[in-house]
Amino acid sequence: MEKSNEKVVALEIAKPGVKSLAAAYEPRDYSEAMKMAETLAKSKMFGVTSPEAAFMIMATGADLGLSPTAALRAIFVFQGRLGLYADLMVALCRQSSQCEYFRCIESTAERATWAAKRVGDPERQHTWTIEQAKRANLAGKDVWKAYPEDMLRHSAAAPLARELFPEKILGLYCREELDEIKANEDAPRAQEIIESAIVEAPAHDDALTTLTAAYGDAKTEEDLQSLRAAVAKLGLEKGSDDYKAMRQLDKEAVERIKAAAAPIQ
C-alpha cells in the first residue's frame, strides 16, 4: 500500500514540470522568437522568404492573439505590406465580446453584403459589387473570373470588420483590398493622362481619345476640374458632337464619384 502511495506522490511532483506541446512553440523572448523565425524561413513554408518577414508576421500575430504558426497561416506579406485574410478578420470579430453578430446576408457572382452589429451600436452593412471590382481594375484578374463570389465576399467583409472592430483588426487589409491598392498605384493618374493628351498628343482626335480614357479613370473632383480645363483648351465648338460627348462623360464621372463617396447604408 505504501508503495502505491509513493508512486502517486512521485506523479504529483512531476506534473508542475510538464510542458504542453503548444507551449513549447511559444517563444519566451526576442532571442527565441528570432530563432523560430529563422527556422520557419529556412523551411520555406507559409510563403515567408526571410527571418525578418517571419518575425514581423509573428509579432503582428501576437498583437492579434494568434500563436506563431497560426499567424503565419493567416497573415501574409504583399508588396511590402502585411495583410490579413478576410476569413480570419471575420473570425476575430466574432470572437469579440462586443460582437452581437457578423454574418453574410448576400453572396452572388454580382454582389456580396455583410451585416454586423457591435454591442450598443446600430447594425451596419457593407456591400461590394462586381461593378466596383471592374472600376478598381480587379474583375479582369484570373482569380476574380474563377471565384467572383469569394472575392466579392472577402472585399465586402474586410472594411466592415475594420470599421466596427478596429481593436481586433489593427488597421490591416485583406488580400483583395491590397490588390486594389496596388492596381490604383500602378495605374496612371488622371492628371498624367491629361498632360499627355494636351502636351504630348498634338492631334485633335488623339487628344479626345486620351481625354475619354481619363474621364473613365477620374476618381476625385480635382481630377474633373483638371479634365474640364483640358477640354476647354481644345476649343470645342458648343453644340458639336465632340462637345456633347465630353459633357456626357463629365456628367457620368460626377455621378460615379458621388456614388463612390456616398455613405454605406
C-alpha positions as CSV (number, residue, x, y, z in Angstrom):
1,M,0.0,0.0,0.0
2,E,2.8,2.3,0.9
3,K,4.5,1.6,-2.4
4,S,1.4,2.6,-4.3
5,N,1.3,5.9,-2.4
6,E,4.9,6.6,-3.2
7,K,4.0,6.3,-6.9
8,V,1.1,8.8,-6.6
9,V,3.3,11.3,-4.8
10,A,6.0,11.0,-7.5
11,L,3.5,11.6,-10.3
12,E,2.1,14.7,-8.5
13,I,5.6,16.1,-8.1
14,A,6.3,15.7,-11.8
15,K,3.1,17.4,-13.0
16,P,4.3,21.0,-12.5
17,G,7.3,20.4,-14.7
18,V,5.2,19.1,-17.7
19,K,5.1,21.5,-20.7
20,S,2.3,21.3,-23.2
21,L,3.2,20.8,-26.8
22,A,1.5,24.2,-27.7
23,A,3.6,26.0,-25.0
24,A,6.8,24.5,-26.4
25,Y,6.3,26.5,-29.6
26,E,5.6,29.8,-27.9
27,P,8.8,32.0,-27.8
28,R,9.5,33.5,-24.4
29,D,11.7,36.3,-25.6
30,Y,13.2,38.1,-28.6
31,S,16.0,35.6,-29.0
32,E,13.7,32.6,-29.1
33,A,11.4,34.4,-31.5
34,M,14.2,35.1,-33.9
35,K,15.4,31.5,-33.7
36,M,11.9,30.4,-34.6
37,A,11.7,32.9,-37.4
38,E,15.0,31.7,-38.9
39,T,13.8,28.1,-38.7
40,L,10.4,28.9,-40.4
41,A,12.1,30.9,-43.1
42,K,14.5,28.1,-43.9
43,S,11.6,25.7,-44.1
44,K,10.2,27.7,-47.0
45,M,6.7,27.1,-45.5
46,F,3.9,29.7,-45.3
47,G,5.5,31.7,-48.1
48,V,7.9,33.7,-45.9
49,T,11.2,34.4,-47.6
50,S,13.3,35.8,-44.7
51,P,13.6,35.6,-40.9
52,E,12.7,39.3,-40.7
53,A,9.4,38.8,-42.5
54,A,8.6,35.7,-40.4
55,F,9.4,37.7,-37.2
56,M,7.1,40.6,-38.2
57,I,4.3,38.2,-39.0
58,M,4.7,36.5,-35.6
59,A,4.8,39.9,-33.8
60,T,1.7,41.1,-35.6
61,G,0.0,37.8,-34.8
62,A,0.9,38.2,-31.1
63,D,-0.9,41.6,-31.2
64,L,-4.0,39.7,-32.6
65,G,-3.8,36.9,-30.0
66,L,-2.5,34.3,-32.5
67,S,0.2,31.7,-32.0
68,P,3.3,32.0,-34.2
69,T,2.1,29.2,-36.6
70,A,-1.5,30.5,-36.7
71,A,-0.1,33.9,-37.5
72,L,2.0,32.5,-40.4
73,R,-1.1,30.8,-41.8
74,A,-3.4,33.9,-41.5
75,I,-1.1,36.9,-42.1
76,F,0.8,37.4,-45.4
77,V,3.3,39.9,-46.9
78,F,2.1,41.6,-50.1
79,Q,4.2,44.3,-51.8
80,G,5.9,45.2,-48.6
81,R,2.6,45.4,-46.6
82,L,1.2,43.0,-44.0
83,G,-2.3,41.7,-44.8
84,L,-4.8,39.5,-43.0
85,Y,-7.1,37.0,-44.8
86,A,-10.7,38.1,-44.7
87,D,-11.9,34.9,-43.2
88,L,-9.8,35.4,-40.2
89,M,-10.9,39.0,-39.9
90,V,-14.5,37.8,-39.6
91,A,-13.4,35.1,-37.1
92,L,-11.6,37.7,-34.9
93,C,-14.7,39.9,-34.9
94,R,-17.0,37.1,-33.9
95,Q,-14.7,36.2,-31.0
96,S,-15.1,39.7,-29.6
97,S,-17.3,40.1,-26.6
98,Q,-18.6,43.3,-28.2
99,C,-19.9,41.4,-31.3
100,E,-23.6,40.5,-31.4
101,Y,-23.3,39.1,-34.9
102,F,-21.2,39.3,-38.1
103,R,-22.8,37.5,-41.0
104,C,-23.0,37.4,-44.7
105,I,-26.6,38.1,-45.9
106,E,-26.0,38.0,-49.6
107,S,-23.4,36.3,-51.8
108,T,-23.6,36.0,-55.6
109,A,-21.3,36.5,-58.5
110,E,-22.6,40.0,-58.8
111,R,-22.6,41.3,-55.2
112,A,-21.9,40.4,-51.6
113,T,-23.3,42.0,-48.5
114,W,-22.3,41.6,-44.8
115,A,-24.3,42.8,-41.8
116,A,-22.7,43.2,-38.4
117,K,-23.6,44.7,-35.0
118,R,-21.4,45.9,-32.2
119,V,-23.0,45.9,-28.7
120,G,-24.7,49.2,-28.1
121,D,-24.4,50.3,-31.8
122,P,-26.9,50.0,-34.7
123,E,-26.4,47.4,-37.3
124,R,-24.1,48.3,-40.1
125,Q,-23.9,46.7,-43.6
126,H,-21.3,46.8,-46.4
127,T,-21.8,45.7,-50.0
128,W,-19.3,45.1,-52.8
129,T,-20.4,44.6,-56.4
130,I,-18.7,43.3,-59.5
131,E,-19.1,46.7,-61.0
132,Q,-17.0,48.2,-58.2
133,A,-14.4,45.4,-58.9
134,K,-14.4,46.4,-62.5
135,R,-13.8,50.1,-61.7
136,A,-11.0,49.0,-59.4
137,N,-9.3,47.1,-62.2
138,L,-9.8,43.8,-60.4
139,A,-12.5,41.9,-62.2
140,G,-10.3,41.0,-65.1
141,K,-7.9,39.0,-62.9
142,D,-8.0,35.3,-63.3
143,V,-8.9,34.6,-59.6
144,W,-11.8,37.1,-59.9
145,K,-13.0,35.4,-63.1
146,A,-12.8,31.9,-61.4
147,Y,-14.1,32.8,-57.9
148,P,-16.2,36.0,-58.1
149,E,-18.4,35.1,-55.2
150,D,-15.5,34.5,-52.8
151,M,-13.6,37.6,-54.0
152,L,-16.7,39.8,-53.5
153,R,-17.5,38.3,-50.1
154,H,-13.9,39.0,-48.9
155,S,-13.9,42.5,-50.3
156,A,-17.2,43.3,-48.5
157,A,-16.3,41.8,-45.2
158,A,-12.9,43.5,-44.5
159,P,-14.0,47.2,-44.5
160,L,-16.9,46.3,-42.2
161,A,-14.6,44.4,-39.8
162,R,-12.2,47.4,-39.6
163,E,-15.0,49.9,-39.1
164,L,-16.8,48.0,-36.3
165,F,-13.9,46.2,-34.5
166,P,-10.8,48.2,-35.1
167,E,-9.2,46.9,-31.9
168,K,-9.4,43.4,-33.4
169,I,-8.2,44.2,-37.0
170,L,-5.5,46.8,-36.1
171,G,-5.9,48.5,-39.5
172,L,-4.9,45.6,-41.6
173,Y,-6.2,45.0,-45.1
174,C,-7.3,41.8,-46.8
175,R,-5.6,40.4,-49.9
176,E,-8.4,41.7,-52.2
177,E,-8.1,45.2,-50.9
178,L,-4.3,45.2,-51.2
179,D,-4.7,44.1,-54.8
180,E,-7.0,47.1,-55.4
181,I,-4.5,49.5,-53.7
182,K,-1.6,48.1,-55.9
183,A,-3.7,48.4,-59.1
184,N,-4.5,52.0,-58.3
185,E,-0.9,52.8,-57.5
186,D,0.2,51.3,-60.8
187,A,-2.5,53.0,-62.9
188,P,-1.6,56.4,-64.3
189,R,-3.3,59.2,-62.5
190,A,-5.9,61.2,-64.5
191,Q,-3.6,64.3,-64.4
192,E,-0.8,62.4,-66.1
193,I,-3.2,61.3,-68.8
194,I,-4.4,64.9,-69.3
195,E,-0.9,66.2,-69.6
196,S,-0.2,63.5,-72.2
197,A,-3.3,64.5,-74.2
198,I,-2.6,68.2,-74.2
199,V,1.2,68.4,-74.2
200,E,2.3,65.2,-76.0
201,A,-0.6,64.5,-78.4
202,P,-0.9,67.3,-80.9
203,A,-3.6,65.6,-83.0
204,H,-7.1,66.7,-82.1
205,D,-8.6,63.2,-82.4
206,D,-5.8,61.7,-80.3
207,A,-6.4,64.2,-77.5
208,L,-10.1,63.4,-77.5
209,T,-9.4,59.7,-77.3
210,T,-7.0,60.2,-74.4
211,L,-9.4,62.5,-72.5
212,T,-12.2,60.0,-72.9
213,A,-10.0,57.4,-71.2
214,A,-9.0,60.0,-68.5
215,Y,-12.7,60.6,-67.7
216,G,-13.1,56.9,-67.1
217,D,-10.1,56.9,-64.6
218,A,-11.2,60.1,-62.8
219,K,-11.7,59.5,-59.1
220,T,-11.9,62.9,-57.5
221,E,-13.4,66.3,-58.0
222,E,-9.8,67.6,-58.5
223,D,-9.4,65.2,-61.4
224,L,-12.6,66.5,-63.0
225,Q,-11.5,70.1,-62.7
226,S,-8.3,69.3,-64.5
227,L,-10.2,67.5,-67.2
228,R,-12.5,70.4,-67.7
229,A,-9.6,72.7,-68.1
230,A,-8.0,70.4,-70.6
231,V,-11.2,70.1,-72.6
232,A,-11.6,73.9,-72.6
233,K,-8.1,74.2,-74.2
234,L,-9.2,72.1,-77.1
235,G,-11.7,74.9,-78.0
236,L,-14.5,72.6,-78.9
237,E,-17.5,74.3,-80.6
238,K,-20.5,74.3,-78.4
239,G,-23.2,72.0,-79.7
240,S,-20.8,69.9,-81.7
241,D,-20.8,66.2,-81.3
242,D,-17.4,66.2,-79.6
243,Y,-18.5,68.9,-77.2
244,K,-21.7,66.9,-76.3
245,A,-19.6,63.8,-75.8
246,M,-17.3,65.5,-73.4
247,R,-20.2,66.9,-71.4
248,Q,-21.8,63.5,-71.2
249,L,-18.5,61.9,-70.0
250,D,-18.3,64.7,-67.3
251,K,-21.8,64.0,-66.1
252,E,-21.2,60.3,-65.8
253,A,-17.9,60.8,-64.0
254,V,-19.6,63.2,-61.5
255,E,-22.3,60.6,-60.8
256,R,-19.8,57.8,-60.4
257,I,-17.6,59.8,-58.0
258,K,-20.6,60.9,-55.9
259,A,-21.8,57.2,-55.7
260,A,-18.4,56.0,-54.6
261,A,-18.2,58.7,-51.8
262,A,-21.8,58.1,-50.6
263,P,-22.0,56.6,-47.1
264,I,-22.9,52.9,-46.9
265,Q,-26.4,52.3,-45.8
